[in-house]
């Protein structure tokens, strides 16, 4: 009597053979597209095309695969195809195991070459000098607001925002020591702030020490007794540290938004955002005057923050995110009017709106 499992496995083997053949056919086409892009001076990564592909495959899906599972599979397919078009290098705020690393892998898959950078400025430098093709940097969190180190770098480096990534961030308590022996807890300032209530309730006497990254915190905690880190589950695995408690962040809806930096602008998709930076005169009503063009052209602003311009005391640059692409008629008209009113205007980039990686 035939073994029903073996029969089904033979069918799976036949399907795997066909899938490999089709993937290689797709890869050959991707390689040809890469050659054309290279001859035309285009970059390999195309956010507009990426969005079209994800939308298309989800529209074809009738199950039983969930959309999340299908997207995870296709992210790696896309990553493998991308490196056939061109060897792609992506910088992120390192070391490996940081949330920036997770965001970079969530956007580009695991087939590209990743370069960990020591600081956010180092990511900007690598992109500006074209040592890498793209850089991934945090720009804001849902609980802590804007990342000032990233905003300040736009004043010094000429790069484009080509995409955004929304990463659900879950903080975890890592330590080789029992909870009652923990005396010092390390992490990035933003992570410590996002776990403030948990730490006050569970470790009121522990010393909280800031580090450059959550992964650096994990490295420290992995070497010394009585130390703990707030870091990702990936960092726990990477540095082989016991995970004492998962998801200790105060807000269960904790999201961090990342920018993908590059040298070439993204094309309109019909569902885009634009980020700009401008400065104004120090006079009554100046900011209100700057915002009027967006009201008049019915453009929604999703974020506005200010940073010292570093030119002179009490002089500020304003960072604004708005709905629409810089090539859209209404956005183009509003930006043209803003240009005549402000002292300085820089369009940081237009890019497709993102959804959280777990929901795409």
C-alpha positions in Angstrom: 0.0 0.0 0.0 1.4 3.4 -1.0 2.4 5.7 1.8 0.2 8.8 1.5 2.9 11.1 3.0 5.4 9.9 0.4 2.9 10.5 -2.4 2.4 14.1 -1.2 6.1 14.6 -0.8 6.7 13.6 -4.4 4.2 16.2 -5.5 6.0 18.8 -3.4 9.3 17.8 -5.0 7.8 18.2 -8.4 6.5 21.7 -7.4 9.9 22.6 -5.9 11.5 21.7 -9.2 9.1 23.9 -11.1 9.5 26.8 -8.6 13.3 26.7 -8.9 13.0 26.7 -12.7 10.6 29.7 -12.6 12.8 31.6 -10.1 15.8 31.2 -12.3 13.8 32.4 -15.3 12.8 35.4 -13.2 16.4 35.9 -12.2 17.6 35.9 -15.8 15.0 38.7 -16.6 16.1 40.6 -13.5 19.7 40.4 -14.7 18.7 41.8 -18.1 16.9 44.7 -16.4 20.0 45.3 -14.3 22.1 45.7 -17.4 19.6 48.2 -18.9 19.5 50.2 -15.7 23.3 50.3 -15.5 23.6 51.6 -19.1 21.0 54.3 -18.2 22.7 55.2 -14.9 19.8 54.0 -12.8 20.1 52.5 -9.3 19.1 48.9 -8.8 16.6 49.5 -6.0 13.3 51.0 -7.2 10.8 51.7 -4.4 7.9 52.3 -6.8 8.5 48.9 -8.5 8.9 47.2 -5.2 5.5 48.5 -4.1 3.9 47.4 -7.3 5.2 43.9 -6.9 4.1 43.5 -3.3 0.6 44.8 -4.2 0.5 42.4 -7.2 1.4 39.2 -5.4 -1.0 40.0 -2.5 -3.8 40.4 -5.0 -3.0 36.9 -6.4 -2.9 35.2 -3.0 -5.9 33.0 -2.3 -4.2 31.1 0.7 -3.6 29.1 2.6 -0.4 31.2 3.0 -1.0 34.3 5.0 -0.1 37.7 3.5 2.6 38.1 6.1 4.2 34.7 5.2 4.0 35.5 1.4 5.6 38.9 1.9 8.4 37.4 4.0 9.1 34.8 1.2 8.9 37.4 -1.5 11.2 39.8 0.4 13.9 37.3 0.1 13.1 36.6 -3.5 13.3 40.3 -4.2 16.6 40.5 -2.3 18.1 37.7 -4.4 16.9 39.4 -7.6 18.2 42.8 -6.5 21.8 41.6 -6.2 21.6 40.0 -9.6 20.9 43.5 -11.0 23.8 45.0 -9.1 25.9 44.2 -6.0 24.0 46.3 -3.4 25.6 47.6 -0.3 23.5 48.9 2.6 24.8 50.8 5.7 23.0 50.9 9.0 23.6 52.0 12.5 25.5 49.1 14.0 26.7 46.8 15.3 24.7 43.8 14.0 21.6 43.1 15.9 20.4 46.6 16.3 16.8 47.7 15.4 18.4 49.6 12.5 19.8 46.3 11.3 16.3 44.7 11.6 14.8 47.6 9.6 17.5 47.3 6.9 16.9 43.5 6.5 13.1 44.1 6.5 13.5 46.5 3.6 16.3 44.8 1.6 16.2 41.1 2.6 19.3 39.2 3.6 21.0 38.8 0.2 22.5 42.3 0.0 25.8 43.3 1.6 25.3 45.0 5.0 27.8 47.5 6.4 27.4 48.4 10.1 28.3 52.0 10.9 29.5 53.3 14.3 27.3 56.4 14.2 24.4 57.9 12.4 26.7 60.4 10.8 28.9 57.6 9.5 25.8 56.3 7.6 25.4 59.7 6.0 29.1 59.8 5.1 29.1 56.3 3.5 26.1 57.2 1.3 27.5 60.7 0.4 30.8 59.2 -0.6 29.1 56.4 -2.5 30.8 53.7 -0.4 27.4 52.1 -0.1 24.3 52.3 -2.2 21.8 53.0 0.6 21.8 53.8 4.3 19.1 53.1 6.9 18.8 55.5 9.8 16.1 56.1 12.5 14.1 59.3 12.1 11.4 59.1 14.8 9.6 56.8 17.2 6.0 56.8 18.2 6.8 57.2 21.8 9.9 59.4 21.8 9.5 61.7 18.8 12.2 62.7 16.4 15.8 61.4 16.4 17.8 64.6 16.6 21.1 63.0 15.4 19.4 62.1 12.1 17.7 65.4 11.6 20.9 67.4 12.2 22.8 65.4 9.6 20.5 66.7 6.8 22.0 70.1 7.4 25.5 68.8 6.5 25.0 66.1 3.9 23.4 66.0 0.5 21.4 62.7 0.4 17.9 61.8 -0.7 15.2 60.0 1.3 14.2 57.3 -1.1 12.0 55.1 1.2 10.7 54.8 4.8 10.4 51.7 7.0 8.0 51.3 9.9 9.3 48.8 12.4 7.4 47.5 15.4 10.0 47.7 18.2 9.8 45.3 21.1 12.3 45.7 23.9 13.6 42.8 25.9 15.5 42.4 29.2 18.7 40.4 28.6 21.1 39.3 31.3 23.3 36.4 32.4 22.4 37.2 36.0 19.1 36.5 37.9 16.8 39.5 38.1 17.5 40.1 41.8 21.3 40.4 41.1 20.9 43.1 38.4 22.6 46.3 39.5 23.1 48.1 36.2 21.0 48.2 33.0 22.4 49.4 29.7 20.7 50.6 26.5 20.2 53.5 24.1 18.6 56.6 25.7 15.5 56.1 23.5 15.1 52.5 24.6 15.5 53.4 28.3 12.9 56.1 27.9 10.5 53.7 26.2 10.7 51.3 29.1 10.7 54.0 31.9 7.6 52.7 33.7 8.7 49.1 33.6 12.1 50.0 34.9 10.7 52.1 37.7 8.4 49.4 38.8 10.8 46.4 38.6 14.3 47.9 39.0 13.9 51.1 41.0 17.4 50.9 42.4 19.3 49.9 39.3 21.7 52.3 37.6 20.5 53.1 34.1 23.5 53.6 31.7 23.2 55.0 28.2 25.1 53.3 25.2 25.4 54.1 21.6 23.2 51.2 20.5 21.1 48.5 22.0 23.6 45.9 20.6 26.5 47.6 22.4 24.4 47.3 25.6 23.9 43.6 24.9 27.7 43.2 24.3 28.4 44.7 27.8 25.7 42.6 29.5 27.1 39.5 28.0 30.5 40.0 29.6 29.8 41.1 33.2 27.7 39.7 36.1 25.0 42.0 37.6 24.6 43.7 34.2 21.5 43.7 32.0 20.6 45.1 28.6 17.5 46.3 26.9 17.8 45.1 23.4 16.2 43.1 20.6 15.5 39.3 20.7 18.0 39.1 17.7 20.7 40.6 19.9 20.0 38.0 22.6 20.5 35.3 20.0 23.5 36.9 18.5 25.4 37.3 21.7 23.9 34.2 23.5 22.4 36.1 26.4 19.3 34.7 28.2 16.2 36.7 27.5 14.7 37.3 31.0 11.6 39.1 29.9 10.1 40.0 26.5 8.3 43.1 25.3 8.9 45.3 28.3 8.2 48.6 26.4 5.6 50.8 28.1 3.6 51.2 24.9 2.4 48.1 23.1 2.1 50.1 19.9 5.8 51.1 19.9 6.9 51.9 16.3 10.1 53.3 15.0 10.3 55.0 11.6 13.4 54.7 9.5 14.6 56.6 6.4 16.3 54.8 3.6 19.0 57.2 2.2 20.3 57.2 -1.3 21.5 59.4 -4.1 18.6 59.1 -6.6 15.0 60.2 -6.1 12.0 57.9 -6.0 9.3 58.1 -8.6 5.7 58.8 -7.7 3.5 55.8 -6.8 0.2 57.7 -6.2 0.5 57.1 -2.4 3.5 59.0 -1.3 5.0 61.3 1.4 7.5 64.1 1.1 9.9 65.3 3.7 11.3 68.9 3.6 13.5 71.2 5.7 13.2 75.0 5.7 14.3 78.0 7.8 12.4 81.2 8.4 12.9 84.8 9.6 12.7 85.4 13.4 9.5 87.5 13.3 5.9 87.3 14.5 3.7 85.0 12.4 6.6 83.7 10.2 5.9 80.0 10.8 2.2 80.5 10.2 3.0 82.2 6.9 5.1 79.3 5.9 2.3 76.8 6.5 -0.4 78.6 4.6 0.5 77.3 1.1 -0.2 73.7 2.4 -3.6 74.8 3.7 -4.5 76.6 0.5 -3.5 73.6 -1.6 -5.3 71.1 0.7 -2.1 69.2 1.6 -2.0 67.3 4.9 1.0 67.7 7.1 1.8 64.6 9.1 4.8 65.9 11.2 6.5 69.1 12.0 9.6 69.5 14.3 12.3 72.1 14.8 16.0 72.0 15.4 18.6 74.7 16.0 20.2 75.7 12.7 23.6 76.1 14.3 24.1 79.3 12.2 23.3 81.7 15.1 21.5 81.5 18.5 17.8 81.0 18.4 17.7 80.3 14.7 15.8 77.2 13.8 15.3 74.8 10.9 11.9 73.2 10.6 11.3 69.6 9.4 7.9 68.8 7.8 6.4 65.6 6.4 3.5 66.0 4.1 1.2 63.8 2.0 2.0 63.6 -1.7 5.0 63.5 -4.0 7.0 66.5 -4.9 6.0 66.0 -8.6 2.3 66.0 -7.7 0.6 69.2 -9.0 -0.6 70.5 -5.7 2.6 69.7 -3.8 4.7 71.3 -6.5 2.6 74.5 -6.3 2.7 74.6 -2.5 6.5 74.1 -2.5 7.0 76.8 -5.1 5.0 79.3 -2.9 7.0 78.2 0.2 10.2 78.9 -1.7 9.3 82.5 -2.1 8.5 82.9 1.6 11.2 81.1 3.5 14.9 81.8 3.8 15.9 78.3 2.8 14.1 75.2 1.5 15.4 71.7 0.9 13.3 68.8 -0.3 14.8 65.8 1.5 12.9 63.4 -0.6 9.6 61.9 -1.8 8.9 58.2 -1.2 6.1 55.6 -1.0 4.1 55.5 2.2 5.1 52.5 4.3 3.1 50.2 6.5 4.5 48.5 9.5 6.7 45.5 8.5 4.5 43.1 10.4 1.3 44.3 8.6 2.4 44.6 5.0 
